[in-house]
Amino acid sequence: MKADSMDRRAFMTGAMASALAAGAVAQGPPVKSPNDRLGVGVIGCGGRSETHIATLMEMEKTDKTVEIVALCDIYRPRLKKKAEKIGRPLHEYSDYQELLKDPAVDMVTIATPDHHHGYQAIAALEAGKHVYCEKPMTHWRQWELAKKLSEVAAKAPGAFQLGAQRMSDTAYRQMKQLVKDGIIGQPIHAECGIFRTGDFGERGMPIDDPDAKPGPDLLWNEFLGDSPKRDFDVSRFFRWRMYEDYAGGPVTDLYPHVLTQVIDILGVTQPSQVVATGGIYRYPEREVPDTFNMFAEYPEKISIAVLGTQGSSYQGTGGRDDIRIPVIRGWDGALTIQDNDILFVPDDSVRASGRKEQRFPIEHGYNVLYLMRNLVECARSGARTLDSGPRLAFRTQTALLMGMAAWRAKKTAVYDVEKNAIVV
């Protein structure tokens, strides 16, 4: 299914959804009474905000639990375009810090370039807001910021959800339970990946205005943030995913969508070591790799392979849209997904004992709507049964940043447990 498509089956609500939700279970104080709507501020009005806004507007009509009250973007034409689409008066900001001071805003969604995510999420949590933040948690060079965000999110009264929307697919929670129940025996290996065709250039990130210039309607210095200071470049501003100052290519832009659920299914902690290969094999106009393969080894004696390229879209026999279906292997067999079922395949070593293939129907597929609903439910109730909460997001981010560090240095990245540091 496409990332924003509707589900295969009806969305589970109430107690069943809460029981299946993954993540921490600590309780936080409700923000508003169940009859009040949460005021939402959308930070970043570029391409990804289209999905955020469409999802929130759907919830305004059906769930009646949220209301978009504010928009923020450093490029005013983009801000105005989104405001016109919503079609009613809104608070408009060019500075996200001003939006966070707005008492009408209870929750924010963040859809800005990677190097802003961590700062904006921390500021929002410290301002008492609930946060839906697009992946990745931080830019690839912001390891210390990722640690800080994880710590702030653990203590903040607001809930934090990372936008790894495939975590809303019950297939992965069902697979997690099956592994916990021992169906595959001792887990030992997993693989996942993403294969697509697209350079993040004109086709994926069009230049809104080739004649755009810095000024009151385009805040270039604010765009740069903590990245290296550079003169204005229209391509960098509009097609930022092509440049290593602001993005990381497949490992951080795409792999949160496949590695998050595998880490959750297996319950692994931080990798012991990570190696990576890849490079720019098809799109010479970009600075970040278009092909990236990483291999992580965990102290639980489990290995995970994450494979992919943006230069070819064929998934093989285990593909669904651009996602390669994960395979979770154990001593006694393996789990994967086939059609609308989870498939258990017994290992050859146990077939003689009578073990046979088994199928388990998937209850429903993924949708951004479900992940947003999950956050809103937690915000309103004080629960922290988050599908893609901060602890899981940080474990995933650690592995991805180790992969990027290993690839850049052409060495093995090691996680130092005592120092809580990545060493290359």
CORHUUR-V69162 format. One line per field, one symbol per residue. ss: DSSP state (~ for helix, > for strand, _ for the rest). phi: phi as a letter, one per 20 degrees, with the letter a starting at -180 (. if undefined). A space follows every 50 residues. Layout:
ss = ???
phi = ???
This chain:
ss = _____________~~~~~~~_________________>>>>>>_____~~ ~~~~~~~~~~~____>>>>>>>__>~~~~~~~~~~~____>>>__~~~~~ ______>>>>___~~~~~~~~~~~~~___>>>>_________~~~~~~~~ ~~~~~____>>>__~~~~_~~~~~~~~~~~______>>>>>>>>>_>___ ______________>__>_~~~~~_________~~~~~_~~~_______~ ~~~__~~~~~~~~~~~____>>>>>>>>>___________>>>>>>>>__ _>>>>>>>>_>____~~~>>__>>>>>>>>__>>>>>>__>>>>>>_~~~ ~______>>>>______~~~~~~~~~~~~~~________~~~~~~~~~~~ ~~~~~~~~~___>>>>____>>>_
phi = .fgdffffcfffcmfffffefdofdfdcffecfgeeeefddedodegffg fgfffffffgfefldcbfdbcbaedfgfffffffffnbfcfdcddfffff efffedbcddcdggfdgfffffffffeneecddfffgbffedffffffff ffffdffeeccefefffeffgffffgfffffnfdmffcbbbbrccbdrem egfecfegbfefcfrfebeffffflefgfbfgcffffedffedffcbcmg fdfdfgfcfgffffgemfedffbccbcpredcdffdeefdcbcccdddff mcdcdccrbddadfenfddbledegfcddcfdrcdbccldcedddffgfd ffeofcfcccgefaeeaggffffgffgfffenfceefcffffgffffgff ffffffffelceedeeffelbedd
